[in-house]
Amino acid sequence: MKKITSFILLTLGFVQFSCNDDFLTTTDPTRISTDVFYQNQTQFEQALNGVYGQLQAITNTAYLGQEFMSDNTTLDFNPLDRGGAAGWEAFEFSTVNPGNGEVAALWNNHYSAMYNINYALEKLETSTIDAAAKSAIGGQLKFIRAYHYFNLVRYFGDVVLATKTLNNPNEAFELVKSPQAEVYKQIETDLKDAVNLLPTTYPAAGRGRVTKGAALSLLGKVYLTLKRYPEAVSTLKQVLPLGYSLYANYKDNFDPTKKNGVESVFEVQYQGGNDLGEQSNFVYLFAPRLSQGAVTGFANTTPSGRNIPTNDMIAAYEAGDLRKDISLQTSYTLNGTVVQIPFVNKYRYPHTITGRSDNNWPVLRYADVLLMLGEAINEATGPDAEALGYLNQVRKRAGLAELTGLTKDTYRTAVLKERRVELAFENHRWFDLQRTKTPAELAAFMNAYAAKEKTNPTVSRGGIAFNALDYVYSDFEYYLPIPAPQILINSKLTQNPGYQ
């Protein structure tokens, strides 16, 4: 499979570009003025690849706000090094504040990508490249812009909505947050455009790029989030005839040798086994911190111990669920000693170079589509045979008995639980909790989880007591704070309630 690779240029005054496998023989695009770039299809495709490349930086830390903040994962606590307490650990312990560097990076990475998307779309509008290529490139750019804004509006609530590049830097100081309704309207518009512009499939060299099925699936998820259930149903049903199916073996979804397969709707591309800088390293991030090579496969490594499956997550699996051992392990063996610290197992595959694994990250899978469709039908009209069928397709693959006789309420509970175990450690849990609960309900839910984790921590804290502020959830934490540097730069931006 041809890989999507990218050069990364951080200066906002230029568009970030990327080249394909022949990049060593092409002119360095970071030295090309934007005034003379975008002259042909190849250059537009290079710019598009750069936009794809930026998904990696966003995905590398997405577990913080989507798994870590939830009841799914915790950390392998290091009592001798508290350097992460004000940064990444704050997502676990609910102590995030406006000065958190990870929040600033999350905001900056999304908006940096948005600049490049907007610039490319403006150039594409007046270009004279091949019509089919122009349509496909435009559809991909609009999908990725919608994906970024969908993340931002769920992370922060009201956010700055910018769909055009600025003529001069001073205009940036006039930007204000747009209401969520306006942001969602733009997301919907972009995804509807993407559905009309994108092909259903690509030739082999284009596997992994955004398709019509991906745009429909994300649009269905947007409607589900907005509780526009009939529209979610009609949109997600359009995905069914597009050729996707469930793998017979759940594990195949995460096998690097089977990337972009029949169940993959959209995944972020990585390439390990070389020094091109496109590798993933999730197995190193998620392995227990003292496991050395017992999990990663390479001795003398120092894993990060992040995203450790919680006791609560482990208990969520039903007896006989085939997904459990694939998704997580409850211990590792080092030098003949069994250590009872769980770890995420989904991204643990052999690779040839230390720190350079080859795993893609699944964003949308067909199983997700089936569960969303079942949920939307239940919310719209109740748990009929069709809604049960979609839920049970996923359960059957997991080796579990079919569910029958559900009411609307019990179906709602069952499908949310099914999403938790089916999509565990794929960055869905926090947003699922958020969209199915009010701020007060979410705070109460997380405080109940916190009480269990405080009483019986998943991983020993080495005698270090919890801080008085750890695991104390408030309604306002439904959203993250606007990064403090952004408010210092632009006084017209307002801080989210509760973080002032």
Salt bridges, closest charged atoms under 4 A:
ASP28 OD2 - ARG31 NE 3.59
ASP71 OD2 - ARG420 NH2 3.36
ASP71 OD1 - ARG429 NE 2.87
ASP76 OD1 - ARG289 NE 3.62
GLU89 OE1 - ARG82 NH2 2.44
GLU174 OE1 - LYS492 NZ 2.46
GLU188 OE2 - LYS192 NZ 3.19
GLU188 OE2 - ARG228 NH2 3.06
ASP190 OD2 - ARG145 NE 2.80
ASP193 OD2 - LYS142 NZ 2.88
GLU231 OE2 - ARG228 NH2 2.78
ASP252 OD1 - LYS258 NZ 2.96
GLU263 OE2 - ARG365 NH1 2.70
GLU263 OE1 - ARG397 NH1 2.83
ASP275 OD1 - ARG356 NE 3.00
ASP312 OD2 - ARG420 NH2 3.00
ASP312 OD1 - LYS452 NZ 2.58
GLU318 OE2 - ARG395 NH1 2.77
ASP321 OD2 - ARG323 NH2 2.87
ASP358 OD1 - LYS259 NZ 3.10
ASP368 OD2 - LYS221 NZ 2.74
ASP368 OD1 - ARG419 NH1 2.70
ASP368 OD2 - HIS428 ND1 3.95
GLU375 OE2 - ARG435 NH1 2.61
GLU379 OE2 - ARG412 NE 2.70
GLU386 OE2 - LYS237 NZ 3.15
ASP409 OD1 - ARG412 NH1 2.78
GLU418 OE2 - ARG323 NH2 2.62
GLU418 OE1 - ARG395 NH1 3.01
GLU422 OE1 - ARG323 NH1 2.81
GLU422 OE2 - ARG365 NH1 2.87
GLU422 OE2 - ARG397 NH2 3.04
GLU426 OE2 - LYS346 NZ 2.47
GLU426 OE2 - ARG365 NH2 2.86
ASP432 OD2 - ARG419 NE 2.76
ASP432 OD1 - ARG435 NE 3.28
